[in-house]
Amino acid sequence: MWWVLVQNDDISTEYVEKMKKVYTPDISVLNSLEWLLIMVGAAGTIASTAVFVYWIYKLLMFIFAVSKGSRRWNDKRFWSYMGVSLLLIILFISGGIFLIISNLFDFL
């Protein structure tokens, strides 16, 4: 029994070493793609800022329409759309959406 435990330990150590070689990321590839990652991050920042500014614009237009009397404050459809869209915007800006997606993939 002792010999079986030692043998399994050797096999698992060997397996872990092989997996480290196979799944270790190559840093030189990431260094060469640094400019692409910076551009994607900048585009994401600009896009999320533009969407948030549009959200604020829609909110101000709603408040203006309420002050004119053409819309009512208790418009449930408008507030539900604005609430869900604000939640998605905040999750994207903070990076929380990527954490949720990562956890979903880890769960599957």
C-alpha positions as semicolon CSV with decimal commas, in nm:
position;residue;x (nm);y (nm);z (nm)
1;M;0,000;0,000;0,000
2;W;0,282;0,242;0,082
3;W;0,445;0,169;-0,252
4;V;0,117;0,249;-0,436
5;L;0,092;0,587;-0,261
6;V;0,452;0,674;-0,350
7;Q;0,401;0,562;-0,707
8;N;0,082;0,773;-0,744
9;D;0,263;1,073;-0,599
10;D;0,541;1,035;-0,856
11;I;0,289;1,008;-1,135
12;S;0,098;1,316;-1,019
13;T;0,420;1,517;-0,984
14;E;0,524;1,412;-1,333
15;Y;0,180;1,500;-1,469
16;V;0,185;1,845;-1,305
17;E;0,528;1,918;-1,453
18;K;0,406;1,822;-1,802
19;M;0,099;2,042;-1,763
20;K;0,314;2,337;-1,655
21;K;0,513;2,303;-1,976
22;V;0,202;2,273;-2,193
23;Y;-0,014;2,545;-2,035
24;T;0,245;2,804;-1,941
25;P;0,176;3,120;-2,146
26;D;0,450;3,250;-2,369
27;I;0,522;3,605;-2,245
28;S;0,694;3,708;-2,568
29;V;0,367;3,663;-2,758
30;L;0,187;3,890;-2,512
31;N;0,464;4,150;-2,534
32;S;0,433;4,160;-2,912
33;L;0,055;4,207;-2,883
34;E;0,081;4,486;-2,627
35;W;-0,009;4,758;-2,877
36;L;-0,323;4,564;-2,978
37;L;-0,434;4,522;-2,618
38;I;-0,381;4,895;-2,556
39;M;-0,586;4,987;-2,865
40;V;-0,868;4,750;-2,768
41;G;-0,870;4,894;-2,416
42;A;-0,878;5,250;-2,551
43;A;-1,163;5,164;-2,788
44;G;-1,356;5,001;-2,504
45;T;-1,306;5,306;-2,284
46;I;-1,421;5,545;-2,557
47;A;-1,723;5,328;-2,641
48;S;-1,833;5,289;-2,278
49;T;-1,794;5,663;-2,219
50;A;-2,001;5,740;-2,529
51;V;-2,275;5,499;-2,418
52;F;-2,282;5,654;-2,070
53;V;-2,305;6,007;-2,215
54;Y;-2,593;5,888;-2,438
55;W;-2,764;5,740;-2,130
56;I;-2,737;6,076;-1,951
57;Y;-2,871;6,251;-2,265
58;K;-3,175;6,019;-2,274
59;L;-3,236;6,083;-1,903
60;L;-3,220;6,461;-1,950
61;M;-3,452;6,441;-2,253
62;F;-3,700;6,242;-2,042
63;I;-3,685;6,501;-1,764
64;F;-3,740;6,776;-2,023
65;A;-4,039;6,588;-2,169
66;V;-4,185;6,549;-1,819
67;S;-4,145;6,921;-1,754
68;K;-4,332;6,994;-2,080
69;G;-4,607;6,755;-1,978
70;S;-4,573;6,517;-2,269
71;R;-4,454;6,227;-2,050
72;R;-4,521;6,110;-1,698
73;W;-4,275;6,036;-1,416
74;N;-4,419;5,693;-1,350
75;D;-4,333;5,551;-1,693
76;K;-4,236;5,198;-1,585
77;R;-4,107;5,095;-1,927
78;F;-3,866;5,389;-1,945
79;W;-3,734;5,338;-1,590
80;S;-3,689;4,964;-1,638
81;Y;-3,494;5,017;-1,963
82;M;-3,284;5,290;-1,805
83;G;-3,215;5,080;-1,494
84;V;-3,108;4,772;-1,690
85;S;-2,896;4,976;-1,929
86;L;-2,727;5,161;-1,640
87;L;-2,653;4,828;-1,472
88;L;-2,495;4,694;-1,793
89;I;-2,295;5,013;-1,844
90;I;-2,161;5,005;-1,487
91;L;-2,077;4,634;-1,515
92;F;-1,888;4,694;-1,840
93;I;-1,702;5,002;-1,716
94;S;-1,598;4,834;-1,392
95;G;-1,506;4,504;-1,559
96;G;-1,765;4,315;-1,359
97;I;-1,927;4,174;-1,672
98;F;-1,600;4,000;-1,761
99;L;-1,582;3,853;-1,411
100;I;-1,937;3,719;-1,444
101;I;-1,863;3,568;-1,787
102;S;-1,542;3,413;-1,655
103;N;-1,726;3,257;-1,362
104;L;-1,991;3,118;-1,597
105;F;-1,726;2,955;-1,815
106;D;-1,552;2,815;-1,507
107;F;-1,886;2,676;-1,386
108;L;-1,947;2,497;-1,715
